[in-house]
Amino acid sequence: MGEIDRRKFLRGAAVSGLLGTVGGSALVEGLTDSRASAADAPAPFTAAPGKTREVWIQADSFRRNLVPNGVDGMMGTTYTKDQTSYWALGFRAYSPNFGAPLPASDDIGANDGIPGPTLRLNVGDTVKVHFRNNDSHFKYAHSLHPHGVFYDPASDGAWLATDPKKPGTAVAFGDRYTYTWKVLRSSVGTWPYHDHSKPESIFHGTPPMPEASATLGMFGVIVVEDPKAPAADRENVVFLHDIYVPALSQQFNCVNGRAFIDNTPTFTARVGERVRWRVATLGDNFHVFHVHGHRWEYEGRYDDSLLLGPASTVTFDYIEDNPGDWLYHCHVAMHMMGGMIGRYKVIA
């Protein structure tokens, strides 16, 4: 998500994890995994804790330009639209009964497909996820597989050749399926969700690859709240992922479906605000998430670079104390050079 002011959204809300306080000129704190719940979030994400809520999620295919401004702001390399565009897949949130796509908001994010909408849940919820496959370009079968929540095999969404008719694992183009999740105390945290359906070939003439549709963009983040931590003034949801298909001129290393500074999200904050970062990954690569000019307490130590493996997340807080125009990026050099970098602007 880009330059979104979350102070109104988060003010007075309860969030997960009990944070410790440390002294010094930079007040920084570690967080287990959490965020503020939203009393004013748009339907269908507003059910009170412990209630049954319904969510409508659609798989869509669409053209995606990874570098809309055509420039690698670090190296100065320029690109044409045809070098950075491809047919993508992604999840979008809809109003009840798939009436219309939900507008972008602080609650769900941009809802433009990559990443999918942020799903904000509460401990005790039962969640009915109504899924529709609208992949009109590829016409692949798709599914939705969650991390972190409780479900039975009929809501797993993971396809196997040995059980190809397992419900919900290969939802055909035009079809629907409803998954049921339960949100437990052990579900508190930041979790990925993604397509886990039939392997497909995204390179002409090559064998099908597992989670091909996730590579093309079908992933998002689940956030489960815990009311014991202080509210954040700003929350930055970051999804690190890599993409190469023959239509692209090279492999691109992306943040939230874009590559290179001023294409990837620009996040903002003010000195004195509590800033929360939620960082997730998917794919084959390890990443190292780094924020310039900042450090925070994480798992008993101070750090400014955190290692993430595939399908993992990190969540951390600090109290902002350092104004400036900063960078955030993956510290794997090839990934930073491939576009996994963005701006973080702090106002005094």
N, C-alpha and C positions, 0 to 999 in steps of 0.2 A: 504494500500500500504506500501511497506517496505522501505528500505533505498534508497530513490530516491532523487537525487539532483535536485531541481526545480528552481535553480537560473537562468539557461539559459532560461528555459521555461517561467518564470514569469518576467524576467527583462524587464522593459519598458511597461509592460501590465497594463491595468486599471482594478481596482477591486471595489467591491461594498461597500457602507457605508462610511460616512465621519468620520474618527477617530479623537478623541481628544488626546492631549499630556499632560502628567503629569510629574512632576519633581521627583527628588530623584535618588538614585543610580540605581534603577530598573525602566527603562522607560517602562511602561506598558500601554496598551490602550484597550478600549472596542470596540467591533464591533457589528453592528446590525445583519448582515448576508451577507457575500460576499466572492469574490475571484477574482484573476486576470484572464482576458481572454487571450487566447493563439493564437497568430498570426501564430505559427508554429505547431499547433496541427494537427494530421493526419485526412484525410477524414474518415467519413463524418461529422465531427464535426467542420468544419472550415468556414461555411457560414458567410458572413459579417452581422452585426446587421441589422435587419429588412428584411432579406431575408427568402425565403422558403428553409429549409434544410430537407434532408431525412436521416433517421437512420434505420439501420437493426439490430433488436434484436431477439435473438433466446432463447427459453426455452430448456435447456438441462438437462438430468439426467446423473449422474456420481458417482463413488465412491469417498468418501471424508474421509480422515484421519484427525481428529481434532488435534492430537498430534503427528506430524511426528517424533519428536525426542524421543518420548516415556517417557518423564520425566516431572513431575510437579516440576519446578525449585525452587519453594518456599518451598514446604513441603518435596521434595525428593521422592515422590511416583512415582513408575514406572508403565508403562502400556504396554501391548502388542497391536499390530496393530489391532487385532480383537476386542479389547475392546473399541477402539476409532474410528472405521470406520463404515460408513453407506452409504446407497444409498441416495444421495443428489439431490437437484434440484437447478438450478440457471439460471441467465440470462447471455448471452454473446453477445458482439457486433461483427457484421460481416461487411465485405466489401460489396459494393453495390450488390444487388440481391443475397445476401447470398453466395457470392463467396468463402470467407474463413474467419475464425476468425481473428479479428484485433490483432496485437501484443500488448503486454503490453507497456504502455507509461505513461509519466507524466500526460497526458491529461485524459485518461480513467481508469488508474489503471492497476491492474494485468490482468483483463479480464479472470479470471479463474473460474468464476461462482458465487463465494460468496466473497464479494458482487458483484452485477452486475456492469457493466461499469458505471463510473461517467459520467453523461450526462450534458455537459456544454453548456448553452444556453444564448442568449442575448435578452434583452427587444426588442420587435417588431418582433421577429422571428415567423414564422409559421413552425411548426415541423410535418412532416409526419413520424410516427413511424411504420415501417413495422415489424410486429411480426410474427414469425413462431414457432409452437409447435413441438419440436423435442424430446419430453419426451419418449424415446424408452423403458425405463424400466417400469415406472408406467403406462404410457399411459393415464394419467389424462388429462382432459381439463384444460387449463390455460388461463390467461389474463394478461394485464399490466394496472395497475391503478396508475395514477400520483397524487401527491400532488403539490399544488402551482401554477400550470398553468391553463389556461382557456380552456374549452372544452365543447362540447354539449353531450347529453346523449349517443349518438352513440360511443363516445370515452371515456366513463367512466370506462369500464372494470369490473364493479361490478355486479356479478351474484345474482339473487334472484329466489327462488323457484316459486314465483308468476309470474315471467316473464322469464322463462328459455330460451327463444329463443331470448332474447335481443342481438343485434349484439355486437360482441367483448367481451362477458362476459364468454364464454365457447368455446374457440378455440380448436377444437379436434386435437388429435395427427396427424401430417402431414399437417394440415391446416394452413392458413395464414389469417391475418387481419391487416388493416391499421388504426391506430388511428391518429387523427389530434389535435394538441395542439396549442394554441396561448400564447405567452409569454408577459405578461403585466407588467407595472411598479410595480404593486402589487405582481408580481411574484419574485421580487428580493429576494434572500435568498438561504438557503440550505433546501432541501425538500427530503423526502423519496419517492420512488416508489416501487410497490410490486404487486405480484399476488393477485387477488381478485375474483378468480373464484369459482367454485362449491366446497362446503365442501367435504372433503375426510377423510377417517379413516387412520391414520398413526399408530394406535395401534390395533393389531389384535383383532377383536371381540368387539371393542368399537364403539360408534356412530361417524359419520363424524364430523369433527371440522372445523369451519370457518378458512379460510386462512391457511389451512394445508400446502400448498405448500410454503407459505412464511416462515412457521416454518422450513421447510426443506432447505431453502436457497434462495428463489426467492424474492430478494429485492435489492435495490441500492439507489443511491443518485443523485438528480438533483441539479445542481448549476446554478443559474441565476445571471449574472454579472451586476454590476452597476459601471460606470466608474469614480466614485467620490472619491474612497478611494485609498490609496497607495498600490502598489504591494507588495505581500508577497515574501520572499525569499524561504520559505519552507511552504508547505501546507500538513497537515496530515488529511486524511479522515479516520474516525473511525466509524464502525458500531457495536453497542453492541446488542447481541442477545443470546437467550438461546435455547438449543436443547436437547431433550431426545426422543429416540425411542428405542424399545426393543433390537435392535442390539448393542446398546451402554451399557457399564457397569454401567453408572451413568448419571445424568444430567450434561451437560457441559455448562458453561457460556462463551461465545466466543467473540472475537474481529475479525471481518473480516474473519469468517469461521475457526478460529483456537482457541485453548485453551492452556493456560499456557505460561509463559515467555519463550522467545526464540523459540516459535512456532507462537505466535501472531506477528504482525509487529513490527520491531524495527525501530523507527524514529530517525533521526539525524538532528543536526543543529550546527551552529557556533555562538559564541558570536558576538553580533552586528547585527545579522540577524532578520528580522521580521518573526515570526513564526505564522502561522494561523492553528487553529484546527477546523475541521468540524466534529461534533459528532452527530450521528443519532441512533435511537432505533426503535425496532418493537417487538411486542409480548405482553405478559401479565404483565411483571415486570417493576417496576421503577428502575432506575439506578442513581448513583451519580458519575459523571466523575471527577477524581482528577489527578493532575500532581504534583509529588514531586518536592520540591525546587523552585516552581514558584507561582506567583500570577498575576492577571490581573484585569483591571477595566471592570465591566460587569453590565449594567443597573444601573449605578450611584453608584456602590460600588466596593470595591476590594474583590476578591474571589479567592479560589483555588479549590473549589468543586462545581459542578453545577448539579442540579437535573433535570432529564429527565423522563417524562412519556412515555408510549408506543406511537410510531409513531411521536415522537417529535425530535427536533434538537436544538443544541446550536452551535454558531460560535463565536470565540474570537481570538484576536491577542495579542501578546506582543513582545517587543524587547528583544531578548535573552541576558541575562547578567550573567548566572550561569553555568559554565562548570561542567561536571560530568556525571556519569552513573546513570540516574534517572529511576524511575518507573512511569508509568501511569496506572490507573486501576479504576474499579468501586469500590466505597467505601462501598457498601453493602457487609458485610463480607462474606456471603454465596456465592455471585457472584465472589468476588475476589478469594476465595478458590476453586471455581469451574472452574477457568481458565481465568477470565476476567481481565487480567493483562499483561503488556508488558514493554519493555525497551524504554527509550528516552535518547539518547546519545548526549551530547553537548561538542563540541571541542572549546578550547580557541582560 
